[in-house]
Amino acid sequence: MSKKTMLLVNRKRGVMIAAVASLTLISLFAFFFFFIAPSSSSSSSSSLDPLLGSARVVFQTNYGDIEFSFYPNVAPKTVDHIFKLVRLGCYNTNHFFRVDKGFVAQVADVVGGRTAPMNDEQREEAEKTVVGEFSEVKHVRGILSMGRYDDPNSASSSFSILLGDAPHLDGKYAVFSKVTQGDETLRKLEELPTRREGIFVMPVERITILSSYYYDTKMQSCEEEKAVLRKKIAASAIEVERWRIKCFT
């Protein structure tokens, strides 16, 4: 093979390798932007209350879903107890026995509020009480706060979702959670017909928690893993480009 022919072959080979390198770069960046680039949902979740944990619970009612997250560092014992009740399915077939527009929607105690019978494990957990974990978190719309009797350590499984600001409850009832989605459902509940029984404003028709489920936003989004992969892809792209410039230009 002549020198001229070899030169042409080497040039063609160099062009092909450069093309492959360029395609590799394009593929890396395409993968980055379409699959692991930061999404708008991740930025919106980060704008939530920084005290909230990553666990989410969803109550599916006959008027729509209500999703809430916990304050694990504000009321750890309360959060553990309520989350265990959720995981055991204790709130399924329970109901909101109280809806006072602009004030609270209160979930009944699961021991007497469910229509389905309870098994031994459910009943054992449901009959427990938790110490009053009172904090400086304010009672504003969307906050979940434990119900109790006069005894500050008598909270069990009943809790209220605030439908408005209630500063007179601050420091007296344990705040443990906050609504993250479902305010439109709460507004539907506020418009339902009610009747008054003593101090309670109660819905005329039963508001049933048909079922409940839970998930973890951290496991769902895999943001930490995505961040590591983004760094690796960026480093790989820089390395490919460095070799392309050095060897094929």
Beta strands, then each sheet from edge to edge (+ up, - down):
strand 1: 55-61
strand 2: 64-70
strand 3: 95-100
strand 4: 104-107
strand 5: 143-146
strand 6: 159-162
strand 7: 175-181
strand 8: 194-197
strand 9: 200-203
strand 10: 207-216
sheet 1: 1+ 2- 7+ 5- 6+ 4- 3+ 10- 1+
sheet 2: 8+ 9-
end
